[in-house]
Amino acid sequence: MALVVQKYGGSSVADAEGVKRVARRIAETKRAGHDVVVVVSAMGDTTDELIDLAQQVTPMPPARELDMLLTSGERISMAVLAMAINNLGLEARSFTGSQAGVITDSAHGKARIIDVTPGRIRTALDEDAIAIVAGFQGVSQDTKDITTLGRGGSDTTAVALAAALKADVCEIYTDVDGVYTADPRIVPTARKIDRITSEEMLEMAANGAKILMLRCVEYARNYDLPIHVRSSFSHHEGTWVTDGPVPAHLTSNPQSSQEGTVEQPIIAGVAHDRSEAKITVVGVPDTPGTAAQIFEAVAEAEINIDMIVQNVSVAASGRTDVSFTLPKAEGQTAVAALDRVKAAIGFERLEYDDQIGKVSLIGVGMRSHPGVSAKFFKALGERKINMEMISTSEIRISVVTRADELDDAVRAVHSAFELDGEAEATVYGGTGR
Amino acid sequence: MALVVQKYGGSSVADAEGVKRVARRIAETKRAGHDVVVVVSAMGDTTDELIDLAQQVTPMPPARELDMLLTSGERISMAVLAMAINNLGLEARSFTGSQAGVITDSAHGKARIIDVTPGRIRTALDEDAIAIVAGFQGVSQDTKDITTLGRGGSDTTAVALAAALKADVCEIYTDVDGVYTADPRIVPTARKIDRITSEEMLEMAANGAKILMLRCVEYARNYDLPIHVRSSFSHHEGTWVTDGPVPAHLTSNPQSSQEGTVEQPIIAGVAHDRSEAKITVVGVPDTPGTAAQIFEAVAEAEINIDMIVQNVSVAASGRTDVSFTLPKAEGQTAVAALDRVKAAIGFERLEYDDQIGKVSLIGVGMRSHPGVSAKFFKALGERKINMEMISTSEIRISVVTRADELDDAVRAVHSAFELDGEAEATVYGGTGR
């Protein structure tokens, strides 16, 4: 018998039929002998509808009240889900984030979990009940106000609760079968990944893979918690995100339960990101400390930058160009922040470009396999795709391209590393980096 | 400066426009220099929609989960209302029943308030904020589960909170101008009552007047709290329910602020009720203790009975008939409970009649004025309306009629006691009981 935490997103519980389907699924898990804790998001478009309602009364809803409003969405879904499970003859009890002991800071709309004290959940499990918990929400430690965790918050709730309860697995149910080697909408031959390390999953998430949020993977990694990403619409085994063995009693795939197969695949997958823009600071005096001034100005505006490239200085002019990428949503803030220090730094002008895309290749096997970068660059070169910026980590290579060349770049890289699916698609060994 | 608790029902906040209108009204009160606490119901049909959703997943939703579901309705309305007030430049903070300190027993769906500990509301007021509180809900003392107070629960929340905060008034906003001498849909000439004693209002509520729930009036009476029933759609002075003086700084009608005008009106108004049925137990052995057995059986089924009539025993047979009225909704339960004790008690049969109506005349002045009953009965007699059951208290006369004669009965009584409106409609002195 295991302790299983399951998280169902809004699309899985979009209507009463969806709720009943999910309830049957939860009942199956319980009847298989497991303790079950369920984290659920708001039904379908509820959150958008609530935001729309707020905007009908004010253009600037106070963050505290917006959190109070939005958290009613999960309150509805969790109560209805508990009812549907009770209707199947099993006891289910719903709990708000506050009741479940999800303690956060006071940053409304983007609160961070400080602690999880799931005493009431534990009691429910001890009494053989299924616990249903509202995702995405908590209660602030200082003010006791209701908070929300921001985007992907329900996944974080599930992982944090699973960690606090020392669960055997956190199952994240979604509308696809798992994590793919690339977005199947761009690469129709993309293959479902059976197993991926947390390090690789972190890089995938950080570089545009939307299936799991970065903070949720970080949390699971810190607590050594296996995540199983799978579909609520099928019973297929999904993708295990874990650095240890897959719990044998929770998998139908005996191979995946063995710790460390002979050789790890070099490449996990290809991620892409269209959400970034590029700012180029043109004509920066090439003197020590100048680049630091630029990034201090950006950091003070609380903007997270991603890639940075500094061109080689043109000796005659004593000036250079500095480019960096950042979320498009923060582009205008960054431009304004830099404009304010233009005179002090003495650069010539700013160029803002939001027509970029980023393709990333990720895999822990790169560490020990030379030649991966060369193969990556060659794949793009053969398609005549220009690489505008390059950034690498030990287990990742990322390249910025024109936005309209991004899909082609993803397909080129996916194909070059033989990730395209068929029976034996998993890449063991290989040509190296 | 006064402390004013205002309660707005679902029809006042049915949509964003309604919410904004109510927000302006609250802002006016705050800007007039008062401290303001607002209790709000769910928007428009939200509660019905949530019940409908529950019924889509189960025919028998568990009471705990139904409460969890339904309380999301007030969570939405209170947050949106707080936003709308903030948009007018005043600070408003919303609080759930639990946050507002509304402590109840654990009877889900019909919880009773045990205590109110409004520490957070007091703090909000001290910080010059308007407090918005979810009506209809609380948290159970024992289980810490979310509860609902049942029908009319938001009024009770408002009155209980006003009592705990020692507010100067509890204003109940509704879609009519106040309490009328009779239902204006039946008696178009019915007159708005400027002021009514809590005792009279209790009898009005207990006998079918729907504008205020019985328990809310009881609560206010116990705490000597003035209630002001008024319309959220106009600025007219409404009806004051109070045994003491009307607070002079909260009324635009100086006459009503004087304690005890020269003479109280004899009659407050005419109430009617179509929600009851009549059960007649036919052929009951006329021996001591038999009637007690009948009502014990009904009481064990937790049914509240209203009027009781026992016919004079027919000497020859040694048997009598016992009739009583009760809520129609509990009729079948009562019939079943009595059927089970039929043999033990030895009565002949049961008759169930749900085609009855009840008309009641209420006024504290009856106490000291003989002749009121005679005039009441004469008014019905002149219209050839048969009186099936009669019940009286010190300040009330009630008569059961055929359901289809009820409207006529209400008009006859209203007219006989000269309650019909015009400038000088208030009845001082009079013909006596």
Interface residues (C-beta under 8 A of the other chain):
Chain A: A16 V19 K20 A23 L50 L53 A54 Q56 V57 T58 P59 M60 P61 P62 R64 E65 L66 M68 L69 T71 S72 G73 R75 I76 M78 A79 V80 A82 M83 A84 N86 N87 A92 R93 S94 Q99 R120 K144
Chain B: A16 V19 K20 A23 L50 L53 A54 Q56 V57 T58 P59 M60 P61 P62 R64 E65 L66 M68 L69 T71 S72 G73 R75 I76 M78 A79 V80 A82 M83 A84 N86 N87 A92 R93 S94 Q99 R120 K144
